[in-house]
Amino acid sequence: MRHERLRLGLLDRLGIRSRSGFITVSAGGADAIRRAMRHLAEGGVQGDYYEFGLYRGYTFWSAQKAADAAGLAGMRFFGFDSFAGLPEVGGPDLDSGVFIPGDYRAGKDEVERYITDHGFDWSRATLIEGFFDRSLHPGLRAEHQMGPAALVMVDCDLYQSTVPVLRFLRDLLQDGTVVLFDDWYCFGEAPDKGEPRAFREFLDANPEWTAEHLMDYPSFGCGFVMRRAAASPN
């Protein structure tokens, strides 16, 4: 894992993460989405797709293709991003040195253009702009008639960004929802940083939910299936 972090640092120095084009920096994200879509189809789980952190929209676009290939024709797609890159890093991730403010910046118009040029069906999709602590407000679900979550891609890197995402998702979860964390291992095995810390705190605060490990995927990803905890006997 240390080698992967050094690799990301090298990519930053070479400017690779800022190159133009319809690209992804998630080595296994698209394949993980395809695997998750097949898992959902085999299990009969219906619902919508939610992605938090789009960069240039490659995995968002690939999610629709994967859903169609898996026969999940009724799925809608909701993408959330600041379109201004990462926020100022604070909290438990402050001294990690892995992420910098503004990293993964791509304007909303740019993202829409890339996705449209690759044959995306916008009649089933919505993009929502803003940093998550402000954009994920209580009325958003009703405003867009959001359905239960079938598949969620959490690609927001930081603890401070993941906390409001999980809080927003709480009422969208169903038994069988698959949640992919694209940066689960980006701080190595540290449980007190990033997405792992936010998820642990979420599960502690919501004991009605448990998480079954589904997959690991490159470079830093981990996926879980959400299950409703069995009721305690009286």
C-alpha positions, 0 to 999 in steps of 0.5 A: 500500500505504501508503494501505491501512495508513492505512485500517486505522489509521482502521478501528481508530480508528473501532472498525470492526474490533471491530464485532459480526456475521458479518463479514470484514476480508479484502476478497478472501479469500472470493473467493480461496478460491473461485478456489483451490477451482476450481483444485484441482478442475480439477487433481484435487488432493485433500486437506483445508482448513487455516485459521490465524487465523479472526477470526469464522470468515467465510472458514472458513465460506465455504471449505466452501461453496466446496469444495462448489460446486467438487465437493470433497465429501471435503474436511475443514476444520481451523481454528486460532486463539487466540480471544484475538486477536493475541499480543504483537508481537515480532521483526521486526514489533515496530516496524511499528505495523500490528498490536496485541496482542488485535486480531481477538479473537473467542471460540471460542463466538462463532465457532462460533455464527456459523458454525453459524447460517449452515449449516455442516456440523460433521461435516467440521470441527474447531476447534483453540484456542491460540497457534500456538507451543503448539497446533501440537504434533507429535501434533496431526496423528495426534490428528485424522487430518489428511490432506494439505493441498489448500488453506491459508489463512494469516491470522496476520499476524505473522512470529512466528505464521507460523513455527510454522504453516509448520513444522507444515504441512511434513509436510502439503504435497503437490505442488499444495497452494495456500497463500494468505497473507492479509497478504502485503503488509501491510508494503508490499513489505518482504521482512524482515517478516511472512509473506514473511520466514517463507515465505522462511525456510521455503523456504530450510530446505526446498529440496525445495519450491518455490512458484509464484505463483498470484494476488494478491488484495485487500487484502494477499493473495498465493497460491502453488502448492507444487511438489516441486523436481526432484531434482538429477542425480547 
